[in-house]
Amino acid sequence: MGQSEGLAENVAAALCYVLGLVTGILFLILTPYNKNALIRFHAFQSIFLNVVCIVASIVLNMIFVILHLWELTPLISLGILCAFLYMVIMAYQGKTIVLPVIGPVAQQQARN
């Protein structure tokens, strides 16, 4: 594939998840990726997943601190890392995983 053609679809889809908000937004801005419905879906899902993970991390960390279980807080980061690695691998393999709640919203946004 030549330089002018850009990244392969599966590579671009996987990269959407690598830096969450940053790469998700980048692929929504950069041409020709912002015209590809599949890449747009993965970009939106990555952004939404990142926001959900940030909110969930804050809430769970607060709960763990209140319950004096602060030694469990690294498990939150590990779980988030595993979720994003799973999404990167699945997208790279060409599989489209539609996550509950945020997946259908991402699909709708990708069509607009």
C-alpha positions as CSV (number, residue, x, y, z in Angstrom):
1,M,0.0,0.0,0.0
2,G,1.4,3.4,-1.0
3,Q,2.0,6.4,1.2
4,S,-0.9,8.3,-0.4
5,E,-3.4,5.6,0.5
6,G,-2.9,5.9,4.2
7,L,-3.3,3.1,6.8
8,A,-5.1,-0.1,6.2
9,E,-8.7,0.0,7.6
10,N,-8.0,-2.5,10.4
11,V,-4.8,-0.7,11.5
12,A,-6.6,2.7,11.7
13,A,-9.5,1.1,13.6
14,A,-7.1,-0.5,16.1
15,L,-5.2,2.8,16.5
16,C,-8.4,4.5,17.5
17,Y,-8.2,2.8,20.8
18,V,-4.5,3.2,21.5
19,L,-4.6,6.7,23.1
20,G,-8.3,6.8,23.7
21,L,-9.6,10.4,23.4
22,V,-6.6,11.6,21.5
23,T,-6.5,9.0,18.7
24,G,-10.3,8.8,18.6
25,I,-10.5,12.6,17.9
26,L,-7.6,12.4,15.4
27,F,-9.2,9.8,13.3
28,L,-12.4,11.8,13.3
29,I,-10.5,14.9,12.0
30,L,-8.0,13.3,9.5
31,T,-9.0,12.6,5.9
32,P,-9.5,10.0,4.5
33,Y,-10.3,8.2,7.8
34,N,-13.1,10.6,8.8
35,K,-15.0,9.4,5.7
36,N,-14.8,5.7,6.5
37,A,-17.8,4.6,8.5
38,L,-16.0,1.7,10.2
39,I,-13.1,3.9,11.4
40,R,-15.6,6.6,12.5
41,F,-17.4,3.9,14.5
42,H,-14.2,2.8,16.3
43,A,-13.2,6.4,16.9
44,F,-16.5,7.3,18.5
45,Q,-16.6,4.1,20.5
46,S,-13.0,4.7,21.7
47,I,-13.9,8.3,22.8
48,F,-17.1,7.1,24.6
49,L,-15.3,4.2,26.2
50,N,-12.5,6.5,27.4
51,V,-15.1,8.9,29.0
52,V,-16.9,6.0,30.7
53,C,-13.6,4.6,32.0
54,I,-12.6,8.0,33.4
55,V,-15.9,8.4,35.2
56,A,-15.9,4.8,36.5
57,S,-12.3,5.1,37.7
58,I,-13.1,8.3,39.7
59,V,-16.2,6.7,41.3
60,L,-14.6,3.4,42.1
61,N,-11.5,5.0,43.5
62,M,-13.7,7.1,45.8
63,I,-15.6,4.1,46.9
64,F,-12.4,2.1,47.6
65,V,-10.9,5.0,49.6
66,I,-14.1,5.4,51.6
67,L,-14.1,1.6,52.3
68,H,-10.4,1.7,53.1
69,L,-9.7,-0.7,50.2
70,W,-7.2,1.7,48.5
71,E,-4.9,-1.2,47.8
72,L,-7.5,-2.4,45.2
73,T,-7.3,0.8,43.2
74,P,-4.6,-0.5,40.8
75,L,-7.1,-3.2,39.7
76,I,-9.2,-0.4,38.2
77,S,-6.3,0.7,35.9
78,L,-5.5,-2.9,35.1
79,G,-9.1,-3.6,34.1
80,I,-9.2,-0.4,31.9
81,L,-5.9,-1.4,30.2
82,C,-7.2,-4.9,29.5
83,A,-10.4,-3.5,28.0
84,F,-8.5,-1.2,25.7
85,L,-6.0,-3.9,24.7
86,Y,-8.9,-6.3,23.9
87,M,-10.5,-3.6,21.7
88,V,-7.2,-2.9,19.9
89,I,-6.7,-6.6,19.2
90,M,-10.3,-7.2,18.0
91,A,-10.2,-4.1,15.8
92,Y,-6.9,-5.1,14.3
93,Q,-8.3,-8.6,13.5
94,G,-11.2,-6.9,11.6
95,K,-13.8,-7.8,14.2
96,T,-16.3,-5.1,15.2
97,I,-17.2,-5.4,18.9
98,V,-20.3,-3.2,19.7
99,L,-20.0,-2.5,23.4
100,P,-23.3,-2.3,25.4
101,V,-24.9,1.2,25.6
102,I,-22.0,3.1,24.0
103,G,-21.7,0.9,21.0
104,P,-25.1,1.7,19.5
105,V,-24.5,5.4,20.2
106,A,-21.2,5.2,18.4
107,Q,-22.8,3.4,15.4
108,Q,-25.4,6.2,15.2
109,Q,-22.7,8.9,15.4
110,A,-20.6,7.1,12.7
111,R,-23.5,7.3,10.3
112,N,-24.1,11.0,10.7
